[in-house]
Amino acid sequence: MTSDTSPAESGTEPLAEAPAPACVMTFNASDASGAGGLAGDVATIAAMGAHALPVVTSVVMRDTAEVFDHHSLEPEVVVEQARSVLEDVTIAAWKVGYLGSPEGVSAVAEVLSDYPDVPLVAYMPNLSWVEEDEQQAYLDAFRELVLPQTEVLVGSHQTLTDFLLPEWDADRPASPRELAVAAAEHGTRFVLVTSVPLPDQFLDNVLASAQGAITGEKFERFEVSFVGAGDTLSAALAALLAAGSELHMAVGESLAFLDQALDAGFRPGMGNVIPDRFFWALPPGEEGEEAGPEGSPEEGDVPGSRHIH
């Protein structure tokens, strides 16, 4: 039931409006599996206490195991989505994921360039499912147009090596600092390199600049394959930067968030495990229950690892 009496007439003061959370605009693909893409971004940003402004760049047809096809949106449609919101809402950070096509990269880069003071977290996923010529054109456009505006480039060690140092042929893996130097040549200030191989079944995750490693955290490798972890990490980082966290603190907190989301990960289908971004909202398990995905693979599953991809 509504009242016809205004606050002024009743003599009561109107309720103070709660301050809005920090807003993060994310450009990414629509992924109906909910594993990554915009679905993963929205869940992660909400879990971190920020508000997501999702802009669809493409539609990816996939399940939790593999990608079957994708369709890019027209660049004008992508830009119109973003501009409509940006005329109304003040944003505090950007998150860029898969932009669909070289034309999509160009269109998004033009929008980003109008807001040079807003920090940009760019995630480079593994694009092995994209045809080679199309993939190369996309990477070239991303390198030329998005990297110069990027505060932090996020990606797995192998993906960033292939992207930033395609001619690398040394007997040893490229270090995070060497990847950061390569990124800095295109204008990117920092790289957050995940899944750096270490001895004794560990993977390192390192924030680095061209001057060297800054901070990071080790994850233990175990026999489970995840999908959506990279989108989770980069979206969490964007949300924390939007809220005003210092970079090294935001990286540590976003890695801790990802670690717990992976530990609580679940397998909704017959494919890979998805991070649970709302692990903190679940009631504690009964004593004696197996926690986390370590106990989830069934006999016959193909061994994987806790790679962030």
NUMI-959425 format. One record per residue (C-alpha): residue number from 0; residue in three letters; x, y negated, z. Coordinates in nm, 2 decimals, always signed. Layout:
<atoms>
   marke   firo       xx       yy       zz
     NUM    ala        X        Y        Z
...
</atoms>
This chain:
<atoms>
   marke   firo       xx       yy       zz
       0    met    +0.00    +0.00    +0.00
       1    thr    +0.13    -0.35    -0.08
       2    ser    +0.07    -0.67    +0.11
       3    asp    -0.04    -1.00    -0.04
       4    thr    +0.13    -1.19    +0.24
       5    ser    +0.47    -1.34    +0.15
       6    pro    +0.76    -1.34    +0.40
       7    ala    +0.73    -1.72    +0.43
       8    glu    +0.35    -1.70    +0.50
       9    ser    +0.40    -1.44    +0.77
      10    gly    +0.68    -1.63    +0.94
      11    thr    +0.93    -1.34    +0.89
      12    glu    +1.27    -1.37    +0.73
      13    pro    +1.32    -1.18    +0.40
      14    leu    +1.55    -0.88    +0.44
      15    ala    +1.91    -0.95    +0.34
      16    glu    +2.00    -0.77    +0.01
      17    ala    +2.27    -0.52    +0.06
      18    pro    +2.59    -0.59    -0.13
      19    ala    +2.63    -0.39    -0.45
      20    pro    +2.90    -0.13    -0.47
      21    ala    +3.20    -0.18    -0.70
      22    cys    +3.10    -0.10    -1.06
      23    val    +3.30    +0.11    -1.30
      24    met    +3.23    +0.13    -1.67
      25    thr    +3.33    +0.46    -1.82
      26    phe    +3.35    +0.54    -2.19
      27    asn    +3.34    +0.91    -2.25
      28    ala    +3.17    +1.20    -2.43
      29    ser    +2.84    +1.34    -2.33
      30    asp    +2.90    +1.70    -2.21
      31    ala    +2.58    +1.89    -2.14
      32    ser    +2.77    +2.16    -1.94
      33    gly    +2.82    +1.90    -1.66
      34    ala    +3.18    +2.00    -1.63
      35    gly    +3.35    +1.68    -1.75
      36    gly    +3.28    +1.39    -1.98
      37    leu    +3.03    +1.14    -1.86
      38    ala    +2.85    +1.38    -1.63
      39    gly    +3.17    +1.44    -1.44
      40    asp    +3.26    +1.07    -1.44
      41    val    +2.92    +0.97    -1.30
      42    ala    +2.93    +1.24    -1.03
      43    thr    +3.28    +1.15    -0.92
      44    ile    +3.23    +0.77    -0.92
      45    ala    +2.92    +0.81    -0.71
      46    ala    +3.10    +1.05    -0.47
      47    met    +3.36    +0.78    -0.43
      48    gly    +3.10    +0.52    -0.33
      49    ala    +3.11    +0.32    -0.65
      50    his    +2.84    +0.27    -0.92
      51    ala    +2.90    +0.42    -1.27
      52    leu    +2.81    +0.24    -1.59
      53    pro    +2.83    +0.53    -1.84
      54    val    +2.88    +0.45    -2.22
      55    val    +2.83    +0.75    -2.45
      56    thr    +3.10    +0.76    -2.72
      57    ser    +3.03    +1.11    -2.87
      58    val    +2.84    +1.43    -2.80
      59    val    +3.04    +1.74    -2.73
      60    met    +2.88    +2.08    -2.78
      61    arg    +3.04    +2.31    -2.53
      62    asp    +2.98    +2.55    -2.25
      63    thr    +3.20    +2.61    -1.94
      64    ala    +3.45    +2.81    -2.15
      65    glu    +3.50    +2.64    -2.48
      66    val    +3.41    +2.35    -2.71
      67    phe    +3.21    +2.44    -3.02
      68    asp    +3.16    +2.11    -3.20
      69    his    +3.14    +1.74    -3.15
      70    his    +2.97    +1.44    -3.31
      71    ser    +3.09    +1.08    -3.27
      72    leu    +2.85    +0.79    -3.23
      73    glu    +2.87    +0.50    -3.46
      74    pro    +3.12    +0.24    -3.32
      75    glu    +2.84    -0.03    -3.33
      76    val    +2.63    +0.19    -3.11
      77    val    +2.91    +0.23    -2.86
      78    val    +2.98    -0.14    -2.85
      79    glu    +2.61    -0.24    -2.81
      80    gln    +2.58    +0.00    -2.51
      81    ala    +2.87    -0.17    -2.34
      82    arg    +2.80    -0.53    -2.43
      83    ser    +2.44    -0.50    -2.31
      84    val    +2.55    -0.41    -1.96
      85    leu    +2.85    -0.64    -1.95
      86    glu    +2.63    -0.94    -2.01
      87    asp    +2.45    -0.85    -1.69
      88    val    +2.69    -0.67    -1.45
      89    thr    +3.03    -0.76    -1.32
      90    ile    +3.27    -0.46    -1.34
      91    ala    +3.57    -0.39    -1.13
      92    ala    +3.74    -0.12    -1.33
      93    trp    +3.73    +0.08    -1.66
      94    lys    +3.76    +0.45    -1.71
      95    val    +3.83    +0.57    -2.07
      96    gly    +3.80    +0.93    -2.16
      97    tyr    +3.73    +1.08    -2.51
      98    leu    +3.63    +0.81    -2.75
      99    gly    +3.52    +1.03    -3.03
     100    ser    +3.70    +0.90    -3.34
     101    pro    +3.97    +0.65    -3.44
     102    glu    +3.69    +0.40    -3.52
     103    gly    +3.55    +0.46    -3.17
     104    val    +3.89    +0.39    -3.02
     105    ser    +3.91    +0.06    -3.21
     106    ala    +3.57    -0.05    -3.10
     107    val    +3.63    +0.03    -2.73
     108    ala    +3.97    -0.14    -2.74
     109    glu    +3.81    -0.45    -2.87
     110    val    +3.56    -0.46    -2.58
     111    leu    +3.85    -0.39    -2.33
     112    ser    +4.05    -0.68    -2.47
     113    asp    +3.79    -0.93    -2.36
     114    tyr    +3.85    -0.83    -1.99
     115    pro    +4.23    -0.82    -1.95
     116    asp    +4.22    -0.86    -1.57
     117    val    +4.00    -0.55    -1.51
     118    pro    +4.22    -0.24    -1.44
     119    leu    +4.20    +0.04    -1.69
     120    val    +4.25    +0.41    -1.61
     121    ala    +4.28    +0.60    -1.94
     122    tyr    +4.26    +0.98    -1.94
     123    met    +4.41    +1.18    -2.23
     124    pro    +4.25    +1.52    -2.24
     125    asn    +4.37    +1.83    -2.43
     126    leu    +4.23    +1.78    -2.78
     127    ser    +4.34    +2.12    -2.92
     128    trp    +3.98    +2.18    -3.03
     129    val    +3.99    +1.88    -3.27
     130    glu    +4.11    +1.94    -3.62
     131    glu    +4.47    +1.85    -3.67
     132    asp    +4.44    +1.56    -3.91
     133    glu    +4.15    +1.41    -3.71
     134    gln    +4.34    +1.46    -3.39
     135    gln    +4.65    +1.28    -3.52
     136    ala    +4.45    +0.98    -3.64
     137    tyr    +4.28    +0.96    -3.30
     138    leu    +4.61    +0.98    -3.11
     139    asp    +4.77    +0.72    -3.33
     140    ala    +4.48    +0.48    -3.27
     141    phe    +4.48    +0.54    -2.90
     142    arg    +4.85    +0.49    -2.88
     143    glu    +4.83    +0.16    -3.07
     144    leu    +4.51    +0.01    -2.93
     145    val    +4.44    +0.15    -2.58
     146    leu    +4.78    +0.21    -2.43
     147    pro    +4.88    -0.16    -2.44
     148    gln    +4.58    -0.23    -2.21
     149    thr    +4.62    +0.06    -1.98
     150    glu    +4.72    +0.03    -1.61
     151    val    +4.74    +0.41    -1.55
     152    leu    +4.75    +0.68    -1.81
     153    val    +4.64    +1.02    -1.67
     154    gly    +4.70    +1.36    -1.82
     155    ser    +4.86    +1.70    -1.78
     156    his    +5.23    +1.73    -1.82
     157    gln    +5.20    +1.93    -2.14
     158    thr    +4.93    +1.70    -2.30
     159    leu    +5.12    +1.38    -2.22
     160    thr    +5.45    +1.53    -2.35
     161    asp    +5.28    +1.62    -2.68
     162    phe    +5.12    +1.27    -2.69
     163    leu    +5.41    +1.05    -2.58
     164    leu    +5.72    +1.26    -2.67
     165    pro    +5.61    +1.47    -2.97
     166    glu    +5.97    +1.52    -3.08
     167    trp    +6.08    +1.65    -2.74
     168    asp    +6.31    +1.95    -2.80
     169    ala    +6.52    +1.96    -2.48
     170    asp    +6.57    +2.29    -2.30
     171    arg    +6.41    +2.13    -1.99
     172    pro    +6.06    +1.98    -1.95
     173    ala    +6.03    +1.60    -1.98
     174    ser    +6.03    +1.43    -1.63
     175    pro    +5.74    +1.21    -1.52
     176    arg    +5.98    +0.91    -1.54
     177    glu    +6.07    +1.00    -1.90
     178    leu    +5.69    +1.01    -1.98
     179    ala    +5.65    +0.68    -1.81
     180    val    +5.93    +0.52    -2.01
     181    ala    +5.76    +0.64    -2.33
     182    ala    +5.43    +0.51    -2.22
     183    ala    +5.58    +0.17    -2.12
     184    glu    +5.71    +0.13    -2.47
     185    his    +5.34    +0.10    -2.57
     186    gly    +5.25    -0.13    -2.28
     187    thr    +5.12    +0.12    -2.02
     188    arg    +5.24    +0.04    -1.67
     189    phe    +5.21    +0.38    -1.50
     190    val    +5.15    +0.74    -1.58
     191    leu    +4.98    +1.00    -1.34
     192    val    +5.12    +1.33    -1.47
     193    thr    +4.95    +1.64    -1.35
     194    ser    +5.04    +2.01    -1.35
     195    val    +5.42    +1.95    -1.36
     196    pro    +5.56    +2.31    -1.33
     197    leu    +5.76    +2.38    -1.01
     198    pro    +5.92    +2.69    -0.87
     199    asp    +5.73    +2.92    -0.63
     200    gln    +5.39    +2.89    -0.78
     201    phe    +5.34    +2.52    -0.73
     202    leu    +5.24    +2.24    -0.96
     203    asp    +5.34    +1.88    -0.90
     204    asn    +5.13    +1.57    -0.96
     205    val    +5.33    +1.25    -0.99
     206    leu    +5.26    +0.88    -1.03
     207    ala    +5.56    +0.73    -1.21
     208    ser    +5.67    +0.41    -1.37
     209    ala    +5.96    +0.34    -1.61
     210    gln    +6.17    +0.29    -1.30
     211    gly    +6.10    +0.63    -1.15
     212    ala    +5.85    +0.84    -0.95
     213    ile    +5.64    +0.66    -0.70
     214    thr    +5.42    +0.91    -0.52
     215    gly    +5.25    +1.24    -0.57
     216    glu    +5.12    +1.57    -0.43
     217    lys    +5.19    +1.93    -0.49
     218    phe    +4.91    +2.18    -0.56
     219    glu    +4.94    +2.55    -0.52
     220    arg    +4.89    +2.75    -0.83
     221    phe    +4.63    +3.03    -0.81
     222    glu    +4.45    +3.25    -1.06
     223    val    +4.14    +3.04    -1.14
     224    ser    +4.09    +2.82    -1.45
     225    phe    +3.91    +2.49    -1.41
     226    val    +3.74    +2.26    -1.65
     227    gly    +3.67    +1.89    -1.58
     228    ala    +3.95    +1.84    -1.33
     229    gly    +4.12    +1.56    -1.53
     230    asp    +3.80    +1.36    -1.57
     231    thr    +3.75    +1.40    -1.20
     232    leu    +4.09    +1.27    -1.10
     233    ser    +4.09    +0.98    -1.34
     234    ala    +3.73    +0.87    -1.25
     235    ala    +3.81    +0.89    -0.88
     236    leu    +4.12    +0.68    -0.93
     237    ala    +3.92    +0.42    -1.13
     238    ala    +3.66    +0.40    -0.85
     239    leu    +3.92    +0.35    -0.58
     240    leu    +4.09    +0.08    -0.78
     241    ala    +3.75    -0.09    -0.83
     242    ala    +3.70    -0.09    -0.46
     243    gly    +4.03    -0.27    -0.41
     244    ser    +4.27    +0.01    -0.30
     245    glu    +4.64    -0.04    -0.37
     246    leu    +4.76    +0.19    -0.65
     247    his    +4.98    +0.43    -0.45
     248    met    +4.71    +0.47    -0.19
     249    ala    +4.44    +0.52    -0.45
     250    val    +4.65    +0.79    -0.62
     251    gly    +4.70    +0.98    -0.29
     252    glu    +4.33    +0.96    -0.21
     253    ser    +4.22    +1.06    -0.56
     254    leu    +4.45    +1.36    -0.56
     255    ala    +4.33    +1.47    -0.21
     256    phe    +3.97    +1.43    -0.34
     257    leu    +4.05    +1.64    -0.64
     258    asp    +4.22    +1.91    -0.43
     259    gln    +3.91    +1.95    -0.21
     260    ala    +3.67    +1.94    -0.51
     261    leu    +3.87    +2.22    -0.67
     262    asp    +3.88    +2.42    -0.35
     263    ala    +3.50    +2.39    -0.33
     264    gly    +3.46    +2.46    -0.71
     265    phe    +3.18    +2.68    -0.84
     266    arg    +3.12    +2.88    -1.15
     267    pro    +2.77    +2.79    -1.29
     268    gly    +2.80    +3.02    -1.59
     269    met    +3.03    +3.28    -1.74
     270    gly    +3.32    +3.05    -1.82
     271    asn    +3.55    +2.84    -1.60
     272    val    +3.51    +2.69    -1.25
     273    ile    +3.38    +2.33    -1.22
     274    pro    +3.50    +2.10    -0.94
     275    asp    +3.24    +2.03    -0.68
     276    arg    +3.25    +1.65    -0.65
     277    phe    +3.01    +1.66    -0.35
     278    phe    +3.19    +1.91    -0.14
     279    trp    +3.18    +1.67    +0.15
     280    ala    +2.80    +1.67    +0.15
     281    leu    +2.76    +2.05    +0.18
     282    pro    +2.69    +2.21    +0.52
     283    pro    +2.99    +2.41    +0.66
     284    gly    +2.99    +2.78    +0.55
     285    glu    +2.92    +3.06    +0.79
     286    glu    +3.21    +3.20    +0.98
     287    gly    +3.38    +3.47    +0.78
     288    glu    +3.26    +3.34    +0.44
     289    glu    +3.52    +3.31    +0.17
     290    ala    +3.58    +2.95    +0.09
     291    gly    +3.69    +2.80    -0.23
     292    pro    +3.75    +2.96    -0.57
     293    glu    +4.04    +3.18    -0.46
     294    gly    +3.79    +3.46    -0.39
     295    ser    +3.56    +3.39    -0.69
     296    pro    +3.73    +3.56    -0.99
     297    glu    +3.57    +3.89    -1.06
     298    glu    +3.75    +4.20    -1.19
     299    gly    +3.81    +4.15    -1.57
     300    asp    +3.85    +3.77    -1.55
     301    val    +4.14    +3.63    -1.76
     302    pro    +4.40    +3.49    -1.52
     303    gly    +4.42    +3.11    -1.52
     304    ser    +4.57    +2.85    -1.30
     305    arg    +4.49    +2.53    -1.12
     306    his    +4.58    +2.33    -1.41
     307    ile    +4.42    +1.98    -1.44
     308    his    +4.29    +1.97    -1.80
</atoms>
